[in-house]
Amino acid sequence: MGLPSEPPRSHQISQLDKVLRGMAHAGLGRSAISEFLGVGIEEVDQRVIDLGAPRPHDRPMRKPGPRGWSTIEVRTFTALWLDDVAIKSIAAAIGRSPGGLYSKRRRLGLDPRPRSATRERSAEACLAIRLPWTAIAAQDEIVSAPETTSAASFWNEETTMRCSMLAMAGLNNAAVAKQLTIEFGRSVTESAVKCRVNRLQIVRDRKDMMAEYVEELIEPRANARIKALRWQLRRCEGTGRVFWYSPVLGGSRNTCREFNKSQKFSKRRRERENAAHIMMA
């Protein structure tokens, strides 16, 4: 299934202003609005003035708790809500209850929608949605960059989500690399996919993996895997990277496996532990 088509640039700007104004009226701070919308603090201040919205407070953005929302979850939810995706579909895609989503909608200041205008969408399509307000120039640069550009510049929210869905559907690393190369117009290596899948903590059954991309199988296989393992997309509090957490498989829901086990992050782990002890004292 292809990615949803992008709206015209003028629509993107109006959507950004609409969401920003709603967040300001809902009482979100400057840092939270900046983080959720991916715009600078100065741009938030200027747009608030232009829109005649309440000036957001200056308090720092609070760290999410154990069940808190990551930035990528807020951005994905906001984009899907604006695109009139049914609440049931959004809940299945990001691992939240419908009631929790309605509460989050009010806290973010998003406008209510008539239920009759919403439509169902697969989990794969939900997680692959593009944000309706990100800079188009930056997205185009990623797709059209020369082959000499580093592999790290290829990975963004869209490419990471697409890699996730292909891997969850059971494609092996070589097949995922081939399909990403076709879809995004950039040469993606098997080793790059292997590294990304490991960091995302996606578990696959070797006996059930596919070596060839079959479009009609991707969506149902990925959705079945997401439902079976109750996968949720999280952001590691130690590294800042996103990873998939499964309550069925267990492990930490706030920090990724690499942060918990790698020697590279040992100093940062000790700092977190010390901070936790101080807070409990």
C-alpha positions, 0 to 999 in steps of 0.5 A, spaced: 500 500 500 502 506 498 503 512 502 498 517 503 498 523 498 501 529 500 496 535 501 498 542 497 503 546 501 498 552 502 494 546 506 500 544 510 501 551 513 494 552 515 494 545 518 500 547 522 497 554 524 490 550 526 494 545 530 499 551 534 493 555 535 489 549 538 495 547 543 496 554 545 489 555 547 489 548 551 495 551 555 501 547 552 508 551 553 513 553 548 517 548 549 512 542 548 509 546 542 516 546 539 517 539 540 511 536 537 510 540 531 518 540 529 518 548 529 523 552 533 521 556 539 522 563 535 517 560 530 512 558 535 512 565 538 511 569 532 506 564 529 502 565 536 502 573 535 500 572 528 494 568 530 492 572 536 493 566 540 494 566 548 502 566 549 504 559 551 508 559 558 515 558 558 516 552 563 520 546 560 517 540 557 515 535 562 519 528 561 513 523 560 512 517 565 511 510 564 505 510 560 507 517 557 506 519 550 513 520 546 514 525 541 513 521 535 506 518 538 504 525 539 506 527 532 503 521 529 496 521 533 495 528 531 497 527 523 492 521 523 486 525 527 487 531 522 486 526 516 480 523 519 482 516 521 477 512 525 479 512 532 479 504 532 484 504 527 489 510 531 488 506 537 490 499 534 496 503 530 499 506 536 497 501 542 493 506 546 485 505 548 480 509 544 478 513 551 485 515 552 486 518 545 479 522 546 483 525 552 489 526 549 485 530 543 482 535 548 489 536 552 492 537 545 487 542 543 485 538 537 478 540 534 473 534 535 471 531 528 464 528 526 464 520 527 461 520 520 467 523 517 472 518 519 474 512 516 478 506 517 485 505 515 490 499 516 496 500 522 501 500 516 498 506 513 497 509 519 504 508 522 507 510 515 503 517 514 507 523 513 506 529 518 502 535 514 506 540 516 513 538 516 518 542 511 517 539 504 524 541 502 527 537 507 523 531 505 525 532 498 532 533 499 532 526 503 529 522 497 534 526 492 540 526 495 546 523 492 549 516 493 555 519 497 550 521 503 551 518 509 546 512 511 544 516 517 541 521 513 536 516 510 533 515 516 527 519 518 520 518 521 517 516 515 523 511 512 523 508 519 516 506 520 516 503 513 522 499 515 518 497 521 512 495 517 516 491 512 520 487 517 514 486 521 511 483 515 517 478 515 521 480 510 528 478 511 534 484 511 536 483 503 528 484 501 527 490 506 533 493 503 531 492 496 524 495 497 526 501 501 531 502 495 525 502 490 520 506 494 525 512 496 530 512 490 536 511 495 541 505 495 539 502 502 544 496 504 542 490 507 547 491 513 544 498 514 537 495 515 540 489 519 542 495 524 536 499 524 531 493 525 536 491 531 535 498 534 528 498 533 528 491 537 523 488 532 523 480 533 522 476 527 521 468 526 526 466 522 522 460 519 516 465 517 521 470 513 520 472 506 525 473 501 521 476 496 516 482 497 509 481 495 505 487 496 498 484 498 501 480 504 505 485 507 499 489 510 495 483 513 502 480 516 504 486 519 498 487 522 497 480 525 504 481 528 503 488 531 496 485 534 499 478 537 505 482 540 501 488 542 507 492 539 508 500 541 513 505 539 517 508 544 522 513 545 528 511 549 530 516 555 537 514 554 539 515 547 533 518 544 532 513 539 525 510 537 524 502 539 518 497 539 516 495 545 512 489 546 509 487 553 508 480 551 516 479 550 517 484 556 523 488 557 524 496 559 518 500 556 522 506 557 529 505 555 532 500 549 536 494 549 542 498 546 542 503 552 541 498 557 546 493 555 551 497 551 558 499 554 558 505 550 552 508 555 554 505 562 556 512 564 549 515 562 546 509 566 550 510 572 547 518 572 540 515 571 541 511 577 544 516 581 538 521 579 533 516 581 536 515 588 536 522 589 529 523 587 527 517 592 531 520 598 
